[in-house]
Amino acid sequence: MVKKIADIPLAEDVPPGNDAVRKGPRDFTWRSDAPDTLYWVEAQDGGDPAKEAEIRDKIFCLAAPFSGDAQEGPTLKYRLRGISWGTDSLALLTHFWWKTRRIRVDGFQPDSLQNPSKTVFDYSSEDRYANPGYFASRPNPWGRSVLRTDQEGRSMFLIGRGASPEGDRPFLDRYDLASGKTTRLWRSMAPYYESVVAFADAESQMVLTSREGKKVQPNYFLRNLKTGKLKQVTFFKHPFPALKDVEKQVVRYKRPDSVELSGDLYLPVGWKKSSGPLPVLMWAYPQEFKSRSAAGQVQDSPYRFIRISPYSTLLWVTQGYAVFDNPTMPIVGEGKQEPNDTYIEQLVASAQAAIDILAEMGIGDRKRMAIGGHSYGAFMTANLLAHSRLFAADIARSGAYNRTLTPFGFQAEERLIWQAPETYITMSPFMYAHQVKDPILLIHGQADDNSGTFPVQTERFYHALKGNGATARMVLLPNEAHGYDARESIMHMLWETWTWLEKYVKNK
């Protein structure tokens, strides 16, 4: 025994709320830029987000030989998310507050903890367009990650996804430590999607990037930021020749309430409008927002390489389906309104808008459209079938369908069932199983250990559906958790999905 830092009891009195934490010290971690310094954080509001407080968290540090009292460090307006260490005079801490979706990045001096911290960034976590990126790092002599600076120690480097109305355009910025100003060194340009992977030589501004296009497989390049010259260093071949000529486009459209929506549309090779409208598979996942403007921001890039995986919906584009991947399903609650208070109305409106745009484009057949999703996406699809007749069929994987079984909150909902019982009931498709009139395929891992999606959710929902005369099929995959790993499980999942789509959608 060198030093007892803390004796932490069971956390039996943590209050409800997404920003709730235990009382006393938590998150003990070693400083990555020093060989023997421990730091941790302690809540200054009792860990209760409902309590009014100017300071939520405080940092404490203790160095070897761990004698005496810990040094008090910076105070935080929000909850600590993490610290990026650089040198004795440079470190950055990130703190976040769920209720307002605010993220702050503050700079402080580890060797002068009494000096106040300085705000570097303060922005909304929902606002992708305003995201400044993350500071580049490098390994130090101990093999730990620390902040990267230029040779003079005057600047750092920011790497970001560069979300914009045109889609993601990754960038690299220089951040001046003295003035706090950023200078754009480079930004990805159409028709490619290129992102910084690592610094090859920071002083000469040589970076390693990954570069790809819709029909150009990713490869690594050395990019000279000063001259713009590129040198290809890998020559990987196209891994999916069957998808090489698949057509991809980002589709933008609006809900009736003027919220902007978007999604990635994939079309089978050789399809033309003269061929007639296609059967469609949509695969989606809803997301909560506190502002309409953030909800309408474009996600991803139209220039990303078309990839496929065992879970990918793109498999079905090879089978004659149009695939509408990730059509946005935002659930917005501005001001004091909670997003989930109007969950069903907004969900149905988003789905209707997606169907309308595909039909108007002459691509999708309104009568042959399916909706699918995994986890919270499965919950979404079940609600769409329970509260509309928009889709010919549904594929729901590893979902939760009865919110009374998750009474202490779910997803972004932090109210307890006793605080918002009507919301829990209204959002539970289990309670509306008698309204499901279209075929639904339920797939679940029999060993799902995700606390919100135990297999009983699918089992009870299936019983409710069958008891009310619905067309439903339940598939339980042995020994699989929330995601599926075994070849047998994945192949069987794909066979079940294909069979369902062929019977109830394509050949309806």
C-alpha positions, 0 to 999 in steps of 0.5 A: 500500500502506497496511499489510499486515495479514496474509499468509495461506497456503493452508489445507491443515492444517485439522483435521476437525470442524464447529468446525474453522477455519484457524490464524492470523487470519481473517474480516477485517471493518470495524467498522460503527460506526466509519469506519476500524477493522478487526477480525478473529479468531484461533483460540487452540486451533490451530483444532482442536475436538478439543483441550481449551481454555478459550478458542477465539477472540480478537478483534483490532482495528486503527484508522487509520493502522494503525501499531503492533500490533493491540489485543487484544479479547475472548476467546471460549469458542466460535467467533465467529459475528459481531459487532453494533456499536453505539457506542464503549461497546456491541457484542455478539459471538455465538459458537457451539459445534456439539458442544454446540449452545450459543450465547452472546451477550456484550457488550463495550466497543469503546473499553475492550477490556481490560474483560472481556466480559459474557454477555448470553444463553447458550442451546441453538441447538436450543431454539426456545422459549428463543430470545431473538430478535435485537437490532433495528438501524438504519442509521448515517450511513455506511449501515451497520447498528448496534444500535438503542437508545432515546433515552437509550441505556439499552435495546435492543429484541429481535425474535423468532419466539416459538416456543411449544407453540401455534406461533410467536408473534412478539414485541418486547421491551425489554432493559435494558442495566443490569439485563439484564432484558427487558420484553415490549412486544408479542406476536402474538395468534391468529388472526393471525400478525403480526411486526415489520418495522421501527421507525417511531418507537422513542420513541413505540413505533410499529412497522411490522408484517406481519399475516396469517391463514390466509385473510387475505393479508399486509399492512403495518400501523402498530401503536402499542404503547402503545395497541394501535391498528392502521392499515393502510398497504397493501391487497394483494389475495389473490394465490392465489384458488384457495387461499383456501378450502383448509383448513390445520391443525397436526397433533401426534402422537407416535412410539412412543418418545414424541418429539413430532412435528408437521406442516402439513396442507392439505386440498382445497377442499370435502373432507369425511370422508364423501368418503372418505380422500384420496391424500397427498403428504408433503414432509419434511426430516430434522433432527438433535437432541441432545435429545428435548425440542428435537426435539419442539418445534412449528415454524411457526404455524397462522395463517400465510397459505397461500402457494404457489411454483413448488416448493410442494407446495401445488400438489397440494392443488388436484389432489385430494391431501391435503398433509402439509408438513414432518412433522417427522423428528427424528434424536435422539442424546442425550449421547455417542450420535450421532444418525446411529447410529440414523438408519434406525430413527428415520426409519422410526418418524417416517414410520410415525407420520405415516401412522398419524395421517393414517389415524386422522383419516380423511384419508389412504389408507394405500395411497395415500401418497407421500413427497418431498423435496429435497437431504437430503430426497431422501436421506431419501425414498430411505432410506424406500423402501429400508428400508420399504414404507410409501409408494406412491411417492417423488419425490427431487430433487437428492439424495445416495444414496451416502455413500462419495462424501461421505467427509469428513462430510455434513449434521450428521455430522462424523465421517469415513468412516474413523471411522464406516464402518458409519454411512456404509454403513448410511445409503447407500440406494445400498447397499440399492437391491435392497430398493427395491420401490416407484416412485421418481422421481429429478430432478436439475440437470445442473449441480448444484455443491453439493459433496454432491449432484453429479449422479453421485449420482442417475445411479449410484443410478438405475443401481443401481435399474434393475439390480435391477429397480426401477420408477425414472425419472431426469430430468436438467435441463440447466444447472440447479444445486442449485435450478432456475430456468428456466421450462422446468425448473420446468414440466417438474419439475411435469409429471413430478411430477404424472404420477408421482403420478397413476399410482402414487399417486392411481390406484394 
